[in-house]
Amino acid sequence: MGFFSFLNIFSSSSKETENSQKEKEQIVLPGTQLFFDALLIKNLKDDHQTLLSLYGEMAQALSDNDHKTLVGLFTKFSAELRSHLLTENLKLYIYLSHAMVADTESLAIITDLRSEMQQIGRVVNNFLIRYSELPWSEEQVHSFPSEFEKIGEVLVDRIKREEATLYPLYMHPDAYLKVEDM
């Protein structure tokens, strides 16, 4: 057995393991073509940490009265938020709305949370646009800190509620069958 044949043993077993993991992760929600993503909730929580970290950086720039850095961070924050919202819309809410179709109470909660998040996204986006042009007017200088703090409070509250209420609803398709059997 040559050196390259020896390496192929490891690469093929590695590929087999990788493929079996993908197969396990590629479980389709019955009656749909929606795949369960075993890493979705972890990734969404990681997004939350990134957003909170960026918010903290913006708060520091505000504290330092460094409006240029602050406005520069708006772009990063906006991109992260949009990416997060898109992922939630395409992977989480659609999946849950199909998984919970028979549970009208949970479906109503999911629909309300989705609508609320869309409103929050619009408010945050409008806020970032309103303050993205420097120099700020005297009115903007005075109104920014309280609006920024309110945005932060809303985001922190929303993140807590998503992680406590919404994310636990996202389960492997087999888990929904077990819940229905109870």
SULGISUL-V193746 format. One line per field, one symbol per residue. phi: phi as a letter, one per 30 degrees, with the letter a starting at -180 (. if undefined). psi: psi as a letter, one per 30 degrees, with the letter a starting at -180 (. if undefined). burial: # if it has 24 or more other ideal C-beta (glycine too) atoms within 12 Angstrom, else .. Layout:
# SULGISUL-V193746
phi: ???
psi: ???
burial: ???
This chain:
# SULGISUL-V193746
phi: .dedddddeddddddddddddddddcdcdeibccddcdcededdddeeddddddddddddddddhcdddedddedddddddddddddeddccddeddddcedcdddddddddddddddddeddddddddecdccdddeddeddeedddddedddddddeeddddcdddddbeeddddddddd
psi: kleeeeeeeeeeeeeeeeeeeeeefhkkkkgagkkkjfgeeeeeeeeeeeeeeeeeeeeeeeefhieeeeeefeeeeeeeeeeeeeeeeeeeeeeeeeegefieeeeeeeeeeeeeeeeeeeeeeeeeeegfklllleeeeefeeeeeeeeeeeeeeeeeeefeeeeffjlkeeeeeeeef.
burial: ..........................#.#....#.##..##..##.##..##.##..##.##....#..##.##..##.##..##.##..##########.....#...#..##.##..##..#..##..#............#..##..##.##..##..##..##.#####..#......
